[in-house]
């Protein structure tokens, strides 16, 4: 085996290890009731959006984008 082959094999094994550790962290977090740990930024990862409504207090005194403030009229 050449050095390049050895390095490629090590790289594959490290990627496998990272994937296994990520999966283990998710499982342990799920068993403890913790939210899932963020992934390492891979493009194939999915983001879970909760079904619960947002807190209405977050939206008080905000302008509607493109519409201006609620108590004023557009010119």
C-alpha positions as CSV (number, residue, x, y, z in Angstrom):
1,X,0.0,0.0,0.0
2,X,1.2,3.5,-0.8
3,X,1.2,6.4,1.5
4,X,-1.7,8.0,-0.4
5,X,-3.8,4.8,0.1
6,X,-3.0,4.7,3.8
7,X,-4.1,8.4,4.1
8,X,-7.3,7.8,2.2
9,X,-8.1,4.8,4.4
10,X,-7.4,6.9,7.6
11,X,-9.6,9.7,6.3
12,X,-12.5,7.3,5.6
13,X,-12.2,5.8,9.1
14,X,-12.2,9.2,10.7
15,X,-15.3,10.2,8.8
16,X,-16.9,6.9,9.9
17,X,-15.9,7.7,13.5
18,X,-17.3,11.3,13.3
19,X,-20.6,9.9,11.9
20,X,-20.8,7.3,14.7
21,X,-20.1,9.9,17.4
22,X,-22.8,12.2,16.0
23,X,-25.3,9.4,16.0
24,X,-24.4,8.4,19.5
25,X,-24.7,12.0,20.8
26,X,-28.2,12.2,19.2
27,X,-29.4,9.0,20.7
28,X,-28.1,9.9,24.2
29,X,-29.6,13.3,24.0
30,X,-33.0,11.8,22.9
31,X,-33.0,9.4,25.8
32,X,-32.3,12.2,28.2
33,X,-35.0,14.4,26.6
34,X,-32.5,17.0,25.5
35,X,-32.9,18.7,22.1
36,X,-30.7,17.1,19.4
37,X,-27.2,18.4,19.1
38,X,-26.5,20.6,16.1
39,X,-24.9,18.7,13.2
40,X,-21.5,19.6,11.8
41,X,-23.0,21.8,9.1
42,X,-23.4,19.2,6.4
43,X,-25.6,20.1,3.5
44,X,-27.7,17.0,3.9
45,X,-28.7,17.8,7.5
46,X,-32.3,18.7,8.3
47,X,-33.6,21.3,10.7
48,X,-36.7,20.5,12.8
49,X,-39.2,23.3,13.1
50,X,-41.6,22.9,16.1
51,X,-45.3,22.9,15.6
52,X,-45.9,25.0,18.7
53,X,-46.9,28.6,17.9
54,X,-44.4,31.3,18.5
55,X,-44.6,33.6,21.5
56,X,-46.7,36.6,20.3
57,X,-44.7,38.8,22.6
58,X,-41.8,38.6,20.2
59,X,-43.8,40.4,17.6
60,X,-45.1,43.4,19.5
61,X,-44.0,46.8,18.3
62,X,-42.5,45.5,15.0
63,X,-43.0,46.8,11.5
64,X,-44.4,44.6,8.8
65,X,-41.7,44.3,6.3
66,X,-42.5,46.4,3.3
67,X,-45.7,47.7,4.8
68,X,-44.4,50.0,7.5
69,X,-45.7,50.5,11.0
70,X,-49.2,49.4,11.8
71,X,-50.4,52.8,13.1
72,X,-49.2,54.8,10.0
73,X,-50.3,54.9,6.4
74,X,-48.2,54.5,3.4
75,X,-47.5,57.7,1.5
